[in-house]
């Protein structure tokens, strides 16, 4: 496969995933733990629910499985990925593969 074909195929995969309802969120329990940790942090802006270090809304950051605290208070978490998301992504990519013309 040529590099340009490979590049387009990767782009099409990413586009398909983006257009689906797939997300890399953590389990509710993990999100609650992260929020609890953030609420006790000196860098937490309670009024705006923001991290003063990152200057971002803390809610999406604490929900995303790939994110980690810049102060090292919590790390990326793969539990939901292992239990659910990998299979969901495989299904999405499988549907996409079925739509590709044979090589």
C-alpha positions as CSV (number, residue, x, y, z in Angstrom):
1,X,0.0,0.0,0.0
2,X,1.4,3.4,-1.0
3,X,2.0,6.0,1.8
4,X,-0.6,8.3,0.4
5,X,-3.2,5.5,0.4
6,X,-2.2,4.5,3.9
7,X,-2.5,8.1,5.1
8,X,-6.0,8.5,3.5
9,X,-7.1,5.2,5.1
10,X,-5.9,6.4,8.5
11,X,-7.7,9.7,8.0
12,X,-10.9,7.9,7.0
13,X,-10.7,5.7,10.1
14,X,-10.3,8.8,12.3
15,X,-13.2,10.5,10.6
16,X,-15.4,7.5,11.0
17,X,-14.6,7.3,14.7
18,X,-15.1,11.0,15.2
19,X,-18.5,10.9,13.5
20,X,-19.6,8.0,15.8
21,X,-20.7,8.3,19.4
22,X,-17.4,6.8,20.5
23,X,-15.6,8.5,23.3
24,X,-12.7,7.7,25.6
25,X,-14.4,8.5,28.9
26,X,-13.5,6.9,32.2
27,X,-15.9,4.9,34.3
28,X,-18.3,7.1,36.5
29,X,-16.5,5.8,39.6
30,X,-13.1,7.0,38.2
31,X,-14.5,10.3,37.2
32,X,-16.0,10.8,40.7
33,X,-12.6,10.0,42.2
34,X,-10.8,12.5,40.0
35,X,-13.3,15.2,40.7
36,X,-12.9,14.6,44.4
37,X,-9.2,14.9,44.2
38,X,-9.4,18.1,42.1
39,X,-11.8,19.7,44.6
40,X,-9.2,19.3,47.3
41,X,-6.4,20.8,45.2
42,X,-5.0,24.3,45.7
43,X,-5.1,24.8,41.9
44,X,-8.9,24.2,41.7
45,X,-11.0,27.3,41.0
46,X,-14.3,26.4,42.6
47,X,-16.2,29.3,41.1
48,X,-15.4,28.4,37.5
49,X,-14.7,24.7,37.9
50,X,-11.3,25.2,36.3
51,X,-7.8,24.0,36.9
52,X,-5.6,27.1,37.5
53,X,-2.5,25.3,36.2
54,X,-4.1,24.3,32.8
55,X,-6.6,27.1,32.7
56,X,-9.3,24.7,31.4
57,X,-12.7,23.5,32.4
58,X,-12.0,20.6,34.7
59,X,-15.1,18.5,33.8
60,X,-14.0,17.3,30.3
61,X,-10.4,16.7,31.5
62,X,-11.5,14.5,34.4
63,X,-13.9,12.6,32.1
64,X,-11.3,11.8,29.4
65,X,-9.4,8.4,29.9
66,X,-6.2,9.7,28.3
67,X,-5.9,12.8,30.5
68,X,-3.8,13.1,33.6
69,X,-3.4,15.7,36.3
70,X,-0.5,18.1,35.6
71,X,0.4,17.9,39.3
72,X,0.5,14.0,39.2
73,X,-2.6,13.6,41.5
74,X,-4.2,11.2,39.0
75,X,-3.2,9.4,35.9
76,X,-4.7,8.2,32.6
77,X,-7.0,5.3,33.2
78,X,-7.7,2.3,30.9
79,X,-10.3,0.4,32.8
80,X,-13.3,1.3,30.6
81,X,-11.1,0.9,27.5
82,X,-10.3,-2.7,28.5
83,X,-13.9,-3.5,29.6
84,X,-15.9,-1.7,26.8
85,X,-14.3,0.8,24.5
86,X,-11.9,-1.5,22.6
87,X,-14.8,-3.7,21.5
88,X,-16.9,-0.6,20.5
89,X,-14.0,0.8,18.5
90,X,-13.5,-2.6,16.8
91,X,-17.1,-2.7,15.8
92,X,-16.9,0.8,14.3
93,X,-13.8,0.0,12.4
94,X,-15.3,-3.3,11.3
95,X,-18.3,-1.5,9.8
96,X,-15.9,0.9,8.1
97,X,-13.8,-2.0,6.7
98,X,-16.9,-3.6,5.2
99,X,-17.6,-0.3,3.3
100,X,-14.1,-0.2,1.7
101,X,-13.7,-1.5,-1.8
102,X,-11.6,-4.6,-2.2
103,X,-8.0,-4.1,-3.0
